[in-house]
């Protein structure tokens, strides 16, 4: 590895190049901070052949070209740079006209005469002509100029002159105006420099009658109303997708030819086709929800765009690694996609295209763009670090064809050969370092069987299959942005249709980890209870926790589709949408998690009364019966031996209202039965107010004995909390040490009202009054129900230090 003393760094070289073309140091440094502008400006400087420097005026025009040249006409950019260097285009107005011309022309051929006429090439406006026009403009506006003196709007004068001479040098025009002003008005006076105070707007007179305020809500931006508005239509896919910069100075500008695009449109009928391409080697997580929430994030974007545009989305299993794929994961993915509310256009596998991929690999070799290599993995890594070509890179095409056939027939040992794409080992983009296209694996494939012993890599297969399936929009997360060059290089090298690629930010949610590697470790090392552990952000885990697909979709839509890759979405934002959904859909019931016994002394021992309890707070139509007896249970936290002003529960000498029943009062401290430790409350004796004359502030939930001496229904309740203490555990070196030891608390014997044990199935959701939202877990049995807490009623989370 070269040391710093060996020469200037790459950034220093670029800074020196930018300074040579006349950029000031501040602009040059700001430009380097923007990778896209840096790449564009570097390319423009090379196209203009001014790497040794140029005038500041030329440099500024080239900078404008780098930042504003239309992407659909990049093939013509070198032409424009030569017009600038040769001073045929020398002022901003000419350049603006040229940029507009190419934006309308696109990649099509154009007539030089039309271009030159459109941007004033060869039109020279002399200084005398400019002065003459200035005199005329001043004469026409003389009275106004004399009145306003040096407060005259010079911009208006410029506009008059631009109409007469659009290609005049603006510096000469400005100098002529300044000279003429001085001639007409003389030297500036102190009065000329006095600022004219702005007139205050008069307030309307007050009207006695109050006007009715009509609130006009601000219209949300289109990308919020329709987050898919940013994506182009399929018929617009003729613009340059990306520029691939090679180490020899050449540039490949990748775009579809008209013929390729028309062929694609004839097959698809102009419909939008996307793909959701999960690897069947693990469970989908919330990030997939944005792609469908990471998985869901991906699903939302891939399936959502297709649905919004009336197209279709392939569910394509990226099954190129036979050692990792399992049918368990394939079945899970399909089930989760359906649960999320999405319907695939078609279900396909990358392995469906193994023969096509092999045939195209042979064609790639024939075209001189691939070779069989014998380097080991360590050697490939070393050569890439040193930007060195493989010793086998330039072997004869026929030799690579024969060896590749031997690989296919199983005549070469595993690990002894790979097929590599011949890209650019000296590129600044490490994803152009002759990526592997095929490797040998003597492993039967779960879907394709034992036909193949060579398997394509992701970098080789995914772009080709996108093209074969006529995908219009290939959408992926930002970490794949550097692979864009390789994606388009391969399709260009094979002459295949090129989908529109767009990268979006990966969904990062606080207090969890999202990488499949870390999730796999949590599961395999038994830190959690499987892939569907309710503490995980897997979609299976979220579903088991009681989160609805509607809440997840709403959450992801609210985040939007963005390329900002530095945001951490707080978990409370997801929980907000969960509460909003469950508040409308989860019926109410009563459960006591930590029961303490209450005996009503003025109620008959054998009297059982039924109270009407509401399933929904705003509706009396749906209710359920709750038994009320002289023995009932309340939460231990709802009783205190010492009262305080800010406490509304039960205490000696204080009353509280039993929900749906009546007020009760613990008359005196002697009515409290304590354990031997003289602290633990065993029983509270109270009196009820049959006429409900007292109006206590505190309202308690409760569960009573359904009949004398019989305990209430016992259920198991699992209280889940954030899996990690830190908001971003992934950035910690020892991230496992950050696990929250209280992320799962099991209450084996909570008390519930009897109706909760009737006609209840796995996945049914309830609001336990005053406690939160809960769902019936799959571990439930006929003998005992198990409930998972989905979310508390309010966000009580406090950020850890």
VOGU-3710 file (C-alpha; in Angstrom, 3 decimals, decimal comma):
1> xxxxxxxxxx> 0,000/0,000/0,000  1,483/3,403/-0,870  2,161/5,743/2,041  1,147/9,390/2,208  4,711/10,422/1,525  4,614/8,758/-1,896  2,652/11,635/-3,409  -0,525/13,669/-3,182  -3,793/11,892/-2,391  -6,533/11,442/-4,977
11> xxxxxxxxxx> -8,519/14,341/-3,472  -5,467/16,600/-3,584  -4,965/15,756/-7,262  -8,586/16,584/-8,038  -8,355/19,853/-6,074  -5,265/20,837/-8,073  -7,086/20,011/-11,335  -10,085/22,168/-10,370  -7,858/25,085/-9,401  -6,081/24,853/-12,764
21> xxxxxxxxxx> -9,334/25,547/-14,613  -9,932/28,721/-12,642  -12,235/27,662/-9,819  -11,601/29,554/-6,593  -10,399/27,382/-3,717  -13,680/27,495/-1,786  -15,764/26,416/-4,793  -13,253/23,684/-5,629  -13,363/22,238/-2,100  -17,160/22,376/-1,970
31> xxxxxxxxxx> -17,287/20,584/-5,315  -15,048/17,763/-4,072  -17,501/17,204/-1,206  -20,127/16,254/-3,825  -19,125/12,977/-5,475  -21,527/13,331/-8,388  -20,433/16,867/-9,342  -16,778/15,872/-8,859  -17,170/12,976/-11,303  -19,036/15,146/-13,818
41> xxxxxxxxxx> -16,572/18,039/-13,664  -13,562/15,709/-13,945  -15,126/14,129/-17,014  -15,910/17,528/-18,565  -12,325/18,750/-18,024  -10,992/15,636/-19,776  -13,525/15,993/-22,597  -12,439/19,596/-23,080  -8,756/18,536/-22,952  -7,871/21,302/-20,475
51> xxxxxxxxxx> -6,187/19,191/-17,796  -3,219/21,582/-17,980  -5,462/24,558/-17,234  -7,582/27,210/-18,949  -8,900/30,723/-18,393  -11,253/31,420/-15,516  -14,101/32,271/-17,898  -13,745/28,939/-19,730  -13,485/27,106/-16,397  -16,661/28,684/-15,073
61> xxxxxxxxxx> -18,566/27,737/-18,231  -17,266/24,170/-17,986  -18,400/24,052/-14,344  -21,906/25,029/-15,495  -21,801/22,229/-18,071  -20,813/19,742/-15,346  -23,699/20,758/-13,100  -26,489/21,501/-15,573  -25,986/19,446/-18,725  -29,178/17,424/-19,456
71> xxxxxxxxxx> -28,775/13,736/-18,642  -30,690/12,635/-21,739  -28,087/14,146/-24,086  -24,745/13,247/-22,480  -23,555/11,832/-25,787  -23,323/15,450/-27,069  -21,510/16,917/-24,083  -17,996/16,650/-25,599  -19,234/18,708/-28,582  -20,322/21,525/-26,276
81> xxxxxxxxxx> -17,031/21,535/-24,367  -15,116/22,069/-27,634  -17,329/25,040/-28,532  -16,473/26,535/-25,126  -12,719/25,906/-25,337  -12,595/27,401/-28,837  -14,521/30,480/-27,567  -17,363/29,914/-30,011  -19,544/29,850/-26,887  -18,144/32,380/-24,441
91> xxxxxxxxxx> -20,956/33,934/-22,405  -23,565/32,452/-20,013  -26,488/33,390/-22,282  -25,023/31,317/-25,127  -24,417/28,394/-22,774  -27,983/28,562/-21,421  -29,282/28,422/-24,992  -27,022/25,456/-25,762  -28,193/23,526/-22,680  -31,814/24,169/-23,653
101> xxxxxxxxxx> -31,117/23,004/-27,211  -29,600/19,693/-26,065  -32,343/19,100/-23,501  -34,855/19,191/-26,342  -32,652/17,215/-28,743  -31,747/14,354/-26,377  -29,414/11,659/-27,746  -30,602/12,126/-31,349  -28,366/13,566/-34,074  -28,645/17,305/-34,714
111> xxxxxxxxxx> -27,741/19,774/-37,423  -24,737/21,916/-36,556  -26,238/24,935/-38,294  -29,394/24,748/-36,180  -27,377/24,409/-32,991  -25,108/27,362/-33,813  -28,048/29,531/-34,736  -29,865/28,628/-31,512  -26,988/29,757/-29,314  -25,516/32,633/-31,267
121> xxxxxxxxxx> -22,292/31,062/-32,464  -20,451/33,490/-34,757  -22,591/36,457/-33,703  -20,278/39,261/-32,552  -21,856/42,352/-31,030  -19,350/45,212/-31,158  -18,805/47,662/-28,333  -20,103/50,463/-30,572  -23,371/48,567/-31,167  -23,765/48,063/-27,432
131> xxxxxxxxxx> -23,163/51,778/-26,686  -25,641/52,794/-29,376  -28,319/50,520/-27,892  -27,575/51,768/-24,373  -28,120/55,351/-25,567  -31,435/54,359/-27,120  -32,650/52,551/-23,985  -31,654/55,499/-21,785  -33,462/57,911/-24,076  -36,626/55,809/-23,899
141> xxxxxxxxxx> -36,503/55,680/-20,094  -34,906/59,072/-19,426  -37,672/60,646/-17,323  -37,848/57,623/-14,984  -34,049/57,486/-14,646  -33,825/61,204/-13,807  -36,534/60,777/-11,173  -35,060/57,653/-9,547  -31,391/58,580/-10,174  -29,084/55,872/-8,810
151> xxxxxxxxxx> -32,022/53,988/-7,351  -32,978/53,019/-10,907  -33,402/49,242/-11,326  -30,383/48,379/-13,497  -31,781/44,888/-14,009  -34,678/46,358/-15,985  -32,222/48,217/-18,225  -30,299/44,970/-18,759  -33,521/43,228/-19,797  -34,228/45,873/-22,461
161> xxxxxxxxxx> -30,718/45,452/-23,855  -30,854/41,642/-23,774  -33,884/41,724/-26,055  -31,893/43,752/-28,612  -28,585/41,865/-28,273  -29,019/38,447/-26,606  -25,404/37,464/-27,396  -23,721/40,677/-26,220  -20,931/40,382/-23,662  -22,641/41,146/-20,308
171> xxxxxxxxxx> -19,459/42,730/-18,896  -19,373/45,309/-21,716  -23,115/45,924/-21,335  -22,708/46,533/-17,580  -19,784/48,916/-18,105  -21,708/50,874/-20,758  -24,749/51,247/-18,484  -22,599/52,438/-15,571  -20,829/54,983/-17,813  -24,105/56,297/-19,231
181> xxxxxxxxxx> -25,636/56,667/-15,752  -22,648/58,712/-14,625  -22,870/60,902/-17,753  -26,574/61,572/-17,270  -26,698/61,974/-13,489  -23,207/63,127/-12,534  -21,445/61,907/-9,386  -23,423/60,114/-6,690  -24,577/62,343/-3,839  -25,209/61,500/-0,201
191> xxxxxxxxxx> -28,941/61,632/-0,944  -28,527/58,921/-3,594  -27,269/56,541/-0,878  -30,184/57,119/1,495  -32,356/54,032/1,634  -36,029/54,574/0,890  -38,041/53,258/3,854  -40,460/50,515/2,977  -44,081/51,490/3,234  -45,853/49,661/5,985
201> xxxxxxxxxx> -48,993/47,908/4,976  -52,010/49,556/6,513  -53,920/47,311/8,831  -57,585/46,984/7,944  -60,001/48,636/10,333  -61,298/46,392/13,059  -64,761/45,071/12,498  -66,959/44,597/15,528  -68,352/41,292/14,325  -65,872/38,451/14,539
211> xxxxxxxxxx> -65,149/36,983/11,163  -65,425/33,262/10,868  -61,925/31,894/10,273  -61,817/29,619/7,300  -58,878/27,297/7,677  -57,295/26,293/4,422  -54,922/23,441/5,160  -51,601/23,606/3,406  -51,494/21,162/0,543  -48,851/18,471/1,110
221> xxxxxxxxxx> -46,148/18,058/-1,498  -46,887/15,677/-4,356  -44,179/13,258/-3,198  -46,096/12,904/0,094  -49,472/12,473/-1,580  -47,835/10,170/-4,128  -44,327/9,007/-3,156  -43,979/7,296/-6,564  -44,225/10,555/-8,527  -40,399/10,747/-8,647
231> xxxxxxxxxx> -40,105/7,754/-10,978  -40,135/8,193/-14,781  -42,518/6,434/-17,145  -41,233/3,358/-19,058  -41,269/5,189/-22,412  -38,819/7,753/-20,981  -36,115/5,126/-20,481  -33,841/6,348/-23,291  -31,825/8,798/-21,206  -28,274/8,064/-20,077
241> xxxxxxxxxx> -28,440/5,971/-16,912  -24,874/6,401/-15,783  -21,382/7,217/-17,011  -18,719/4,571/-16,409  -15,290/6,172/-16,143  -12,422/3,888/-17,129  -8,847/4,229/-15,930  -7,612/4,817/-19,500  -9,690/8,026/-19,663  -12,506/6,605/-21,790
251> xxxxxxxxxx> -16,127/6,989/-20,723  -19,012/4,605/-21,321  -22,412/6,301/-21,286  -25,036/3,650/-20,792  -28,504/4,098/-22,246  -31,043/2,176/-24,284  -31,067/2,608/-28,017  -34,422/3,504/-29,546  -34,598/0,015/-31,028  -34,028/-1,722/-27,659
261> xxxxxxxxxx> -36,565/0,486/-25,898  -39,216/0,000/-28,599  -38,705/-3,771/-28,456  -39,089/-3,685/-24,669  -42,259/-1,547/-24,869  -43,784/-3,838/-27,469  -43,390/-6,772/-25,047  -44,639/-4,964/-21,930  -47,267/-2,792/-23,597  -45,724/0,164/-21,761
271> xxxxxxxxxx> -46,637/-1,233/-18,328  -44,484/-0,681/-15,258  -42,804/-3,909/-14,142  -40,811/-4,048/-10,910  -39,345/-6,899/-8,917  -39,002/-7,765/-5,259  -35,943/-10,050/-5,205  -35,311/-11,464/-1,698  -32,698/-14,132/-1,079  -34,431/-17,190/0,424
281> xxxxxxxxxx> -31,768/-17,543/3,136  -33,522/-15,896/6,089  -36,657/-14,231/7,364  -37,829/-10,888/6,003  -37,454/-7,912/8,337  -39,065/-4,489/8,577  -36,521/-2,992/6,173  -37,808/-5,328/3,503  -41,150/-3,681/4,139  -39,829/-0,452/2,623
291> xxxxxxxxxx> -38,244/-2,666/-0,071  -41,011/-4,885/1,951  -39,925/-2,468/6,866  -36,550/-3,029/5,094  -38,214/-6,030/3,457  -41,439/-4,213/3,922  -39,746/-1,008/2,872  -38,667/-2,781/-0,304  -42,103/-4,338/-0,771  -43,780/-0,973/-0,371
301> xxxxxxxxxx> -41,578/0,556/-3,070  -41,479/-2,376/-5,490  -45,076/-3,584/-5,211  -46,407/-0,095/-4,468  -44,945/1,535/-7,579  -46,278/-1,260/-9,798  -49,741/-1,029/-8,240  -49,850/2,785/-8,453  -48,950/2,697/-12,164  -51,266/-0,200/-13,042
311> xxxxxxxxxx> -48,373/-2,601/-13,674  -47,029/-5,689/-11,939  -44,296/-6,715/-9,528  -42,395/-9,986/-9,810  -41,664/-11,883/-6,621  -38,294/-13,234/-7,693  -36,295/-15,482/-5,397  -32,613/-14,637/-5,803  -31,527/-18,239/-5,311  -28,002/-18,192/-6,744
321> xxxxxxxxxx> -26,403/-19,740/-3,638  -27,548/-23,377/-3,301  -25,902/-23,772/0,118  -27,960/-21,035/1,825  -31,456/-21,414/0,352  -34,157/-23,314/2,259  -37,765/-24,117/1,398  -38,700/-22,853/4,871  -37,565/-19,358/3,859  -39,235/-19,545/0,429
331> xxxxxxxxxx> -42,577/-20,448/1,998  -42,168/-17,764/4,651  -41,430/-15,020/2,112  -44,466/-15,861/-0,004  -46,703/-15,975/3,078  -45,402/-12,616/4,387  -45,805/-10,893/1,013  -49,442/-12,002/1,010  -49,916/-10,919/4,641  -48,554/-7,482/3,782
341> xxxxxxxxxx> -51,355/-7,158/1,250  -49,309/-7,509/-1,956  -50,047/-9,812/-4,865  -47,126/-10,769/-7,137  -47,496/-10,391/-10,889  -45,499/-13,610/-11,226  -43,397/-15,744/-8,884  -40,038/-16,567/-10,434  -36,606/-17,783/-9,407  -33,228/-16,662/-10,676
351> xxxxxxxxxx> -32,589/-20,390/-11,140  -35,376/-20,404/-13,787  -32,884/-18,538/-15,973  -29,766/-20,634/-15,312  -29,577/-21,791/-18,934  -30,027/-18,255/-20,292  -27,409/-16,970/-17,880  -24,965/-19,680/-18,944  -25,525/-18,973/-22,652  -24,965/-15,254/-22,089
361> xxxxxxxxxx> -21,779/-15,997/-20,131  -20,481/-17,915/-23,150  -21,384/-14,932/-25,336  -19,588/-12,597/-22,913  -16,430/-14,681/-23,287  -16,778/-14,676/-27,081  -16,998/-10,872/-27,037  -13,774/-10,698/-25,041  -15,455/-9,455/-21,850  -14,900/-12,473/-19,576
371> xxxxxxxxxx> -12,158/-15,001/-18,805  -11,617/-18,095/-16,690  -9,374/-17,346/-13,729  -7,474/-19,692/-11,375  -6,616/-17,291/-8,559  -7,618/-18,263/-5,039  -9,889/-16,043/-3,004  -6,937/-14,598/-1,089  -5,055/-13,938/-4,325  -8,050/-12,178/-5,867
381> xxxxxxxxxx> -8,303/-9,986/-2,751  -4,592/-9,148/-2,849  -4,615/-8,313/-6,554  -7,682/-6,104/-6,128  -6,009/-4,192/-3,304  -2,997/-3,615/-5,530  -5,169/-2,923/-8,622  -3,284/-5,623/-10,517  -4,603/-7,737/-13,378  -4,907/-11,492/-12,938
391> xxxxxxxxxx> -2,159/-13,498/-14,707  -4,939/-15,271/-16,654  -6,799/-12,103/-17,668  -5,492/-12,053/-21,254  -5,682/-15,763/-22,014  -7,103/-16,619/-25,465  -10,873/-16,535/-25,847  -10,999/-20,127/-27,123  -9,095/-21,271/-24,038  -11,575/-19,584/-21,692
401> xxxxxxxxxx> -14,496/-21,071/-23,643  -13,079/-24,599/-23,239  -12,298/-24,129/-19,547  -15,748/-22,714/-18,869  -17,277/-25,750/-20,533  -15,055/-27,951/-18,332  -16,345/-26,045/-15,303  -19,929/-26,735/-16,369  -19,223/-30,446/-16,892  -17,678/-30,781/-13,417
411> xxxxxxxxxx> -14,170/-31,498/-14,702  -12,515/-28,831/-12,525  -12,361/-29,011/-8,735  -14,322/-26,611/-6,587  -12,263/-23,509/-5,846  -9,831/-24,102/-8,717  -11,489/-21,822/-11,262  -13,973/-18,958/-11,600  -15,359/-17,008/-14,519  -14,585/-13,311/-14,112
421> xxxxxxxxxx> -15,874/-10,317/-16,027  -13,134/-8,323/-17,775  -13,933/-4,851/-16,450  -11,279/-2,410/-15,163  -8,859/-3,442/-12,410  -7,427/0,081/-12,223  -10,822/1,779/-11,840  -11,609/4,067/-8,920  -14,746/1,958/-8,382  -13,878/-1,340/-6,653
431> xxxxxxxxxx> -17,075/-2,844/-8,065  -15,380/-2,784/-11,475  -12,490/-4,986/-10,325  -13,266/-7,936/-12,635  -16,171/-9,250/-10,574  -16,796/-12,998/-10,429  -19,574/-14,168/-12,735  -19,501/-17,929/-11,998  -18,039/-20,204/-9,346  -17,966/-23,999/-8,954
441> xxxxxxxxxx> -20,138/-25,583/-6,237  -20,805/-29,319/-6,186  -24,064/-28,767/-4,309  -27,542/-29,711/-5,560  -29,865/-26,738/-5,901  -33,162/-26,696/-3,912  -35,107/-25,520/-6,987  -33,008/-26,524/-10,007  -31,906/-29,929/-8,734  -28,500/-31,433/-9,593
451> xxxxxxxxxx> -28,240/-30,218/-13,204  -25,668/-27,538/-12,402  -22,342/-27,514/-10,591  -21,544/-23,905/-11,534  -23,634/-21,066/-10,187  -23,853/-17,395/-11,198  -23,006/-14,615/-8,767  -25,446/-11,918/-7,712  -23,404/-9,276/-9,572  -23,696/-11,243/-12,788
461> xxxxxxxxxx> -27,233/-12,597/-12,510  -29,441/-9,898/-11,061  -29,014/-7,294/-13,811  -29,393/-9,866/-16,606  -32,549/-11,344/-15,084  -33,911/-7,796/-14,634  -33,419/-7,357/-18,367  -34,825/-10,779/-19,328  -37,975/-10,090/-17,285  -38,276/-6,636/-18,905
471> xxxxxxxxxx> -38,195/-4,900/-15,526  -38,833/-1,185/-16,031  -37,659/0,042/-12,597  -34,907/-1,821/-10,740  -35,069/-0,389/-7,222  -32,566/-1,135/-4,462  -30,963/0,383/-1,372  -28,130/2,912/-1,486  -25,354/0,469/-0,623  -25,792/-0,880/-4,170
481> xxxxxxxxxx> -25,160/2,531/-5,756  -21,491/1,747/-6,450  -22,635/-1,407/-8,284  -24,526/0,695/-10,823  -21,459/0,934/-13,087  -21,050/-2,852/-13,144  -24,810/-3,362/-13,657  -24,917/-1,209/-16,771  -21,476/-2,259/-18,052  -22,631/-5,871/-18,226
491> xxxxxxxxxx> -25,942/-5,143/-19,957  -24,172/-2,822/-22,420  -21,501/-5,451/-23,122  -24,195/-8,011/-23,992  -26,378/-5,551/-25,913  -29,340/-6,124/-23,584  -32,195/-3,817/-22,599  -31,293/-1,646/-19,578  -33,876/-1,049/-16,810  -34,045/2,241/-14,923
501> xxxxxxxxxx> -32,076/1,832/-11,668  -32,846/3,951/-8,607  -31,399/3,599/-5,109  -33,246/4,609/-1,965  -32,108/4,955/1,641  -32,122/1,897/3,799  -34,618/1,931/6,640  -32,867/2,230/10,009  -35,037/1,812/13,102  -33,767/2,582/16,596
511> xxxxxxxxxx> -33,008/0,044/19,346  -32,594/-2,877/16,973  -30,321/-4,379/14,342  -31,325/-4,860/10,711  -28,432/-6,686/9,057  -29,193/-10,289/8,161  -25,832/-11,358/9,570  -26,559/-9,881/12,993  -30,139/-11,174/12,978  -28,856/-14,636/12,098
521> xxxxxxxxxx> -26,436/-14,513/15,011  -29,161/-13,504/17,441  -31,246/-16,474/16,311  -28,582/-19,180/15,976  -26,879/-18,279/19,276  -30,276/-18,302/21,049  -30,207/-14,685/22,190  -33,822/-14,629/20,978  -36,497/-17,273/20,489  -36,329/-17,811/16,748
531> xxxxxxxxxx> -36,850/-15,685/13,650  -40,379/-14,782/14,757  -39,386/-13,602/18,225  -41,667/-10,598/18,863  -38,656/-8,469/19,841  -37,115/-8,721/16,361  -37,874/-6,391/13,468  -38,515/-9,383/11,232  -41,935/-9,206/9,676  -42,712/-12,600/11,212
541> xxxxxxxxxx> -41,706/-11,204/14,608  -43,787/-8,076/14,163  -46,804/-10,124/13,105  -46,419/-12,417/16,132  -46,189/-9,330/18,325  -49,557/-8,209/16,987  -48,457/-5,473/14,624  -50,797/-5,198/11,649  -49,711/-4,959/8,037  -51,799/-1,775/7,766
551> xxxxxxxxxx> -49,745/-0,112/10,508  -46,478/-1,128/8,852  -47,599/0,108/5,433  -48,729/3,424/6,922  -45,425/3,777/8,774  -43,354/3,153/5,639  -45,480/5,446/3,500  -45,059/8,187/6,104  -41,272/7,857/5,919  -41,425/8,207/2,157
561> xxxxxxxxxx> -38,917/7,240/-0,506  -35,697/9,145/-0,044  -31,999/8,942/-0,865  -30,951/10,459/2,470  -28,986/7,630/4,065  -28,139/9,112/7,442  -31,471/9,055/9,247  -32,413/6,871/12,193  -36,179/6,410/12,536  -37,166/6,211/16,176
571> xxxxxxxxxx> -39,144/3,132/17,126  -41,770/5,354/18,747  -42,783/6,483/15,253  -43,728/2,928/14,297  -45,450/2,455/17,652  -47,560/5,552/16,995  -48,999/3,984/13,834  -49,540/0,678/15,671  -51,571/2,438/18,377  -53,561/4,399/15,788
581> xxxxxxxxxx> -54,551/1,157/14,049  -55,229/-0,977/17,139  -57,222/1,773/18,845  -59,765/1,375/16,029  -59,664/-2,430/15,712  -58,870/-3,988/19,128  -61,865/-4,543/21,480  -61,424/-3,674/25,150  -61,208/-6,185/27,987  -59,798/-6,357/31,512
591> xxxxxxxxxx> -56,738/-8,261/32,730  -54,815/-7,821/35,973  -51,098/-8,556/35,572  -49,899/-8,326/39,193  -53,006/-9,066/41,257  -53,581/-8,157/44,876  -56,706/-9,427/46,638  -59,516/-7,033/47,552  -62,409/-8,094/49,815  -65,582/-5,972/49,882
601> xxxxxxxxxx> -66,796/-6,257/53,455  -70,288/-4,834/52,881  -71,104/-7,184/49,962  -72,771/-10,562/50,501  -70,282/-13,433/50,318  -72,253/-15,564/47,887  -73,728/-12,755/45,749  -72,533/-12,671/42,127  -73,663/-9,768/39,997  -72,973/-9,159/36,339
611> xxxxxxxxxx> -71,730/-5,776/35,156  -71,937/-4,484/31,599  -68,490/-3,657/30,222  -67,895/-1,939/26,899  -65,847/-3,411/24,094  -65,575/0,018/22,506  -65,390/3,298/24,422  -67,808/5,191/22,163  -70,365/2,453/21,640  -72,831/0,865/24,053
621> xxxxxxxxxx> -74,071/-1,524/21,386  -71,248/-4,049/21,887  -70,665/-5,071/25,482  -69,696/-8,109/27,520  -70,677/-9,421/30,953  -68,225/-9,185/33,843  -68,949/-11,040/37,114  -68,758/-8,916/40,268  -68,386/-10,488/43,701  -67,106/-9,690/47,170
631> xxxxxxxxxx> -63,610/-10,919/46,219  -61,815/-9,254/43,346  -58,289/-8,364/42,258  -56,673/-5,095/41,263  -53,142/-4,239/40,151  -50,693/-4,160/43,046  -49,456/-0,799/41,735  -52,971/0,631/42,180  -52,685/0,500/45,982  -50,392/2,440/48,289
641> xxxxxxxxxx> -50,042/2,431/52,057  -49,147/6,134/51,941  -51,263/8,529/49,895  -50,040/11,603/47,989  -51,712/14,464/46,085  -50,601/13,264/42,659  -51,771/9,683/43,271  -55,276/8,635/42,169  -55,251/4,957/43,146  -56,521/3,289/46,312
651> xxxxxxxxxx> -54,998/4,041/49,733  -56,102/3,948/53,371  -58,758/6,624/53,814  -59,163/7,053/50,059  -61,688/5,941/47,421  -61,304/4,730/43,850  -63,847/3,809/41,184  -63,990/0,244/39,901  -64,476/0,466/36,128  -68,076/-0,384/35,080
661> xxxxxxxxxx> -68,993/-1,053/38,758  -68,904/1,216/41,810  -66,627/3,248/44,087  -64,766/1,426/46,860  -62,945/2,810/49,894  -60,183/1,477/52,087  -61,395/3,046/55,318  -58,296/2,632/57,469  -54,761/1,209/57,436  -55,934/-1,555/59,777
671> xxxxxxxxxx> -57,976/-2,872/56,835  -54,742/-3,847/55,045  -53,359/-7,353/55,645  -49,555/-7,462/55,375  -47,128/-10,351/55,040  -44,531/-11,170/57,689  -42,112/-8,618/56,119  -44,644/-5,954/57,139  -44,427/-4,453/53,605  -45,992/-6,860/51,134
681> xxxxxxxxxx> -49,751/-6,390/50,873  -51,677/-9,661/50,948  -55,248/-8,376/51,157  -57,137/-5,084/51,185  -60,530/-4,826/52,878  -62,803/-2,179/51,470  -66,372/-0,958/51,504  -68,340/-0,235/48,356  -70,618/2,737/47,840  -73,905/1,254/46,545
691> xxxxxxxxxx> -75,456/4,657/45,843  -72,302/5,962/44,106  -72,367/9,214/46,058  -68,587/9,538/46,095  -66,858/10,755/42,927  -63,248/9,589/43,107  -60,777/10,683/40,432  -59,022/7,349/40,137  -60,519/4,593/37,951  -59,212/1,030/38,390
701> xxxxxxxxxx> -59,543/-2,081/36,232  -60,246/-5,297/38,105  -61,130/-8,973/37,818  -63,464/-10,725/40,291  -63,914/-14,311/41,382  -66,528/-15,770/38,992  -67,985/-17,778/41,862  -67,167/-18,025/45,576  -63,710/-19,484/46,212  -62,864/-19,902/42,485
711> xxxxxxxxxx> -59,878/-18,044/41,062  -60,409/-15,930/37,956  -59,231/-17,142/34,547  -55,433/-17,435/34,525  -53,492/-16,402/31,432  -49,811/-15,991/30,630  -48,736/-12,514/29,544  -45,411/-11,686/27,920  -44,267/-8,077/28,157  -41,883/-7,204/25,341
721> xxxxxxxxxx> -39,704/-4,099/25,257  -36,867/-2,765/23,096  -34,307/-5,468/22,365  -31,308/-3,143/22,803  -30,622/-0,329/25,253  -28,862/1,928/22,720  -30,683/3,592/19,851  -28,045/2,397/17,378  -26,497/-0,840/18,663  -25,115/-1,690/15,211
731> xxxxxxxxxx> -22,443/0,992/15,601  -21,119/-0,618/18,812  -18,159/-2,964/18,579  -19,590/-5,293/21,245  -23,189/-4,892/20,193  -24,379/-8,046/21,944  -23,428/-6,555/25,324  -26,046/-3,862/24,671  -28,942/-6,344/24,761  -31,721/-5,260/27,098
741> xxxxxxxxxx> -31,982/-7,862/29,865  -35,576/-6,793/30,514  -36,733/-6,957/26,882  -38,929/-9,954/27,740  -40,780/-10,351/31,039  -43,110/-13,339/31,454  -46,097/-13,144/33,830  -47,278/-16,763/34,134  -50,475/-16,183/36,137  -52,262/-12,973/35,287
751> xxxxxxxxxx> -56,020/-12,828/36,000  -58,501/-12,182/33,173  -62,251/-11,770/32,842  -64,029/-15,034/31,879  -65,115/-13,875/28,394  -61,466/-13,680/27,324  -61,314/-17,469/27,419  -64,213/-17,944/24,978  -63,939/-18,110/21,181  -60,450/-16,622/21,111
761> xxxxxxxxxx> -57,930/-17,605/18,426  -54,252/-17,067/17,688  -53,692/-13,557/16,348  -56,775/-12,030/17,993  -55,978/-8,578/19,339  -57,284/-6,773/22,431  -56,757/-3,663/24,435  -56,209/-4,595/28,070  -57,695/-1,510/29,684  -55,076/0,829/31,178
771> xxxxxxxxxx> -52,268/-1,571/30,196  -51,812/-1,666/26,432  -52,530/-3,706/23,330  -52,055/-7,482/23,359  -52,353/-10,390/20,921  -53,005/-14,115/21,394  -49,726/-15,994/20,811  -49,280/-19,264/18,954  -47,988/-20,889/22,171  -51,518/-20,791/23,582
781> xxxxxxxxxx> -53,113/-24,119/24,529  -56,636/-25,249/25,445  -55,554/-25,108/29,090  -53,965/-21,675/29,011  -53,934/-18,644/26,750  -50,712/-16,755/26,107  -50,738/-13,037/25,246  -47,943/-10,892/23,818  -47,888/-7,175/24,534  -47,820/-5,366/21,187
791> xxxxxxxxxx> -47,379/-1,848/22,509  -48,224/0,177/25,611  -51,096/2,664/25,561  -48,668/5,583/25,632  -45,067/6,080/24,634  -43,239/5,834/27,946  -39,813/5,216/26,461  -36,897/7,276/27,719  -33,663/7,384/25,768  -30,810/5,616/27,504
801> x> -27,565/7,400/28,182
//
